[in-house]
């Protein structure tokens, strides 16, 4: 069984003809492109997550400032 499996691997990985060799190169090229796209996508998602985190921090700061301002107004009205 192992021999059959190893023979199949050889058939798939060892080029028999120029066309087969070119096909294997094309497949490897496509795999490389897909890996690059995945890396780019991951990097893009990390950048977007950082931007959203910064935006959330700004929003939180604005809410805090508004609450302080609101408290100050209420205190001024009370006095």
Phi and psi in degrees as a GROMACS rama.xvg file:
@    title "Ramachandran Plot"
@    xaxis  label "Phi"
@    yaxis  label "Psi"
@TYPE xy
-63.2986  -37.351  UNK-2
-63.6474  -42.9365  UNK-3
-62.366  -43.8106  UNK-4
-62.5661  -45.5108  UNK-5
-63.3683  -38.5288  UNK-6
-63.0142  -39.7711  UNK-7
-65.0183  -40.9627  UNK-8
-61.0954  -44.1614  UNK-9
-61.5958  -41.9337  UNK-10
-61.818  -36.7711  UNK-11
-79.7779  -28.3092  UNK-12
-105.402  -24.178  UNK-13
-96.1421  120.631  UNK-14
-67.7288  134.229  UNK-15
-99.793  -29.2745  UNK-16
-135.738  170.657  UNK-17
-62.1167  -40.8431  UNK-18
-62.9485  -43.1722  UNK-19
-64.515  -41.6978  UNK-20
-61.5745  -43.1004  UNK-21
-65.043  -39.1783  UNK-22
-62.2645  -44.1034  UNK-23
-61.8439  -39.3451  UNK-24
-64.3434  -41.6354  UNK-25
-63.4754  -42.936  UNK-26
-62.232  -43.8027  UNK-27
-63.9473  -39.025  UNK-28
-62.0674  -42.1387  UNK-29
-65.0879  -42.021  UNK-30
-59.9775  -43.8017  UNK-31
-62.141  -41.8789  UNK-32
-63.2502  -41.8283  UNK-33
-64.2458  -39.688  UNK-34
-63.6122  -41.0354  UNK-35
-65.1755  -42.279  UNK-36
-62.1508  -40.6356  UNK-37
-63.6274  -42.6581  UNK-38
-62.915  -44.7797  UNK-39
-61.6048  -42.6116  UNK-40
-62.561  -43.961  UNK-41
-62.1653  -45.3516  UNK-42
-60.6701  -41.8219  UNK-43
-63.9838  -40.988  UNK-44
-65.6919  -37.5288  UNK-45
-64.0737  -43.2812  UNK-46
-62.4753  -44.7252  UNK-47
-63.4011  -39.6655  UNK-48
-63.4051  -40.6607  UNK-49
-64.7697  -40.5288  UNK-50
-63.6804  -42.2882  UNK-51
-66.508  -36.4408  UNK-52
-64.1126  -43.5189  UNK-53
-63.8892  -41.3449  UNK-54
-64.5517  -40.472  UNK-55
-64.7137  -38.8781  UNK-56
-64.2024  -41.4439  UNK-57
-63.5522  -42.1412  UNK-58
-64.1185  -41.623  UNK-59
-62.5358  -41.1656  UNK-60
-63.1622  -42.2059  UNK-61
-63.8408  -40.9518  UNK-62
-63.9797  -42.4579  UNK-63
-61.5067  -44.1759  UNK-64
-63.5902  -40.5052  UNK-65
-63.6745  -42.6909  UNK-66
-64.5383  -40.421  UNK-67
-63.0782  -43.3373  UNK-68
-63.2205  -43.3994  UNK-69
-62.4376  -42.5741  UNK-70
-63.7046  -41.0279  UNK-71
-62.5746  -43.2588  UNK-72
-63.1333  -44.1973  UNK-73
-62.5507  -39.6551  UNK-74
-66.8054  -39.76  UNK-75
-65.3133  -37.9658  UNK-76
-68.8948  -34.1131  UNK-77
-68.133  -37.2326  UNK-78
